[in-house]
Amino acid sequence: MAWVTRATVNTLYAWAASPGSRFELTLADGRAYTVAFRHHETAIEAEPVTGFPARHDADFYRLTLRLMEI
């Protein structure tokens, strides 16, 4: 789980809307993986950190992504 801005959440939902899309995930240690959203599960879960809906793109959400390696 991570905290990200509402703007980032919106971008991730837009990316997840294309089921055939593949992405490169690069970890801090330099390892890279080709991944896709796990559409057979809930691919993205996001909830406002404050407990009520965010109003601004800079407001923070708790984020869980479900990806699979291709």
C-alpha positions as CSV (number, residue, x, y, z in Angstrom):
1,M,0.0,0.0,0.0
2,A,1.2,3.5,-0.8
3,W,0.0,7.1,-0.6
4,V,-0.4,8.9,-3.9
5,T,-2.2,12.0,-5.2
6,R,-5.6,11.9,-6.7
7,A,-4.1,12.9,-10.0
8,T,-1.9,9.8,-9.9
9,V,-5.0,7.6,-9.1
10,N,-6.8,9.1,-12.0
11,T,-3.9,8.3,-14.3
12,L,-3.6,4.7,-13.1
13,Y,-7.4,4.2,-13.6
14,A,-7.0,5.5,-17.2
15,W,-4.1,3.1,-17.8
16,A,-6.1,0.2,-16.3
17,A,-9.0,0.9,-18.6
18,S,-7.1,-0.7,-21.5
19,P,-7.0,-4.4,-20.6
20,G,-4.3,-5.3,-23.2
21,S,-1.8,-2.7,-22.0
22,R,1.6,-3.7,-20.7
23,F,3.9,-1.6,-18.7
24,E,7.5,-1.7,-17.5
25,L,7.9,-1.7,-13.7
26,T,11.4,-0.7,-12.5
27,L,12.2,-1.2,-8.9
28,A,14.6,1.0,-6.9
29,D,17.4,-1.6,-7.2
30,G,17.2,-1.4,-11.0
31,R,15.4,-4.7,-11.7
32,A,12.7,-4.2,-14.4
33,Y,9.6,-6.3,-15.1
34,T,6.9,-6.2,-17.8
35,V,3.6,-6.2,-16.1
36,A,-0.1,-5.8,-16.7
37,F,-3.1,-5.0,-14.4
38,R,-4.8,-8.1,-12.9
39,H,-8.2,-7.6,-14.4
40,H,-9.5,-10.9,-13.0
41,E,-9.3,-9.3,-9.6
42,T,-9.7,-5.7,-8.5
43,A,-6.8,-4.2,-10.3
44,I,-6.8,-0.9,-8.3
45,E,-8.1,0.0,-4.9
46,A,-7.9,3.6,-3.8
47,E,-9.3,5.3,-0.8
48,P,-8.8,8.9,0.5
49,V,-6.3,9.1,3.4
50,T,-8.6,11.6,5.2
51,G,-11.5,9.2,5.1
52,F,-13.8,11.3,2.9
53,P,-13.6,12.0,-0.8
54,A,-10.7,14.2,-2.0
55,R,-11.5,17.4,-3.7
56,H,-8.2,18.4,-5.2
57,D,-5.7,16.6,-7.5
58,A,-3.0,17.0,-4.8
59,D,-5.1,15.3,-2.1
60,F,-3.7,11.9,-1.0
61,Y,-5.1,8.4,-1.4
62,R,-4.1,5.0,-0.1
63,L,-3.4,2.8,-3.1
64,T,-3.2,-0.9,-3.7
65,L,-2.2,-2.1,-7.2
66,R,-2.6,-5.7,-8.4
67,L,-0.2,-6.4,-11.3
68,M,1.0,-9.6,-12.9
69,E,4.3,-10.2,-14.6
70,I,4.1,-10.9,-18.3
